Amino acid sequence: MQAVTLGPAGTYSHRAARAVADDVAFRESVTSIVQAVADGSFERGVVPIENSIEGSVTESLDAVANSEVSVVQEIVTPIRHALLAQSANFDVVASHSQALAQCRSYLDENYPDAKLEAVASTARGVERARADPTVAGIGHPDNAGDDLEIIAEDIQDQSSNATRFLVIGPESARSDAGGKSSLVVYPNANYPGLLLELLEAFAERDINLSRIESRPSGNRLGDYLFHIDADAGLYEERMQGALEEVEGIASNGWVRVLGSYDTRHVLY
């Protein structure tokens, strides 16, 4: 099986994807990864969906909501950031915007004058550092190789830093089995108590929601859809009942059921 994820080689996404497939290809954006799975170019895609410090990856939320794909597994892995450079004399720190944000306090305290440069991935930032002695990258310590120094390790602002990745497949791979389910709800409505009705559909059946997040629908200002993760499988009667009620609430819009899946913890 071949999986596609954020490149180049050495990204945290690449590390997560190696738990899914030995053969890993790369794309430069989450949207292109999801599209590549939706159009059948790849059997699986691995995209970051949530970080314990910076929260949700909005591009991933939007790409999944707008594509005909399923979620077949989630991978949770700790994130260890290191500052990598040719020497301690650098003027720029380049990395993915999420990594820069996750190390904000460390950088403010130790390199307040350094220019922060957001690039497509942590691995791209390390490539910049490898090519330019005035640039440092933020990435996994193993990415230093033989030509970069590890200036500092574990520079993330919280020691518990972890990222959750979704393993996505075509719609045909959707399963009702697993301990967790994800769905996207577009009510196409706006009235007092709407969100409460959605929440009660799960609460009344003793289903815990591990995440609920609103995103703009893109149709008009103030119009939203909801991403919901529920700690129950679609095979369960209580989840089937909740889903039926939610579909009734969203009868003027739509509900996209992404599937049920299990969680895999991967350590690096």
Summary of the structure (lengths in Angstrom):
residues: 268
radius of gyration: 20.0
end to end distance: 21.9
largest distance: 60.9
contacts: 929
relative contact order: 0.18
helix: 28%
strand: 36%
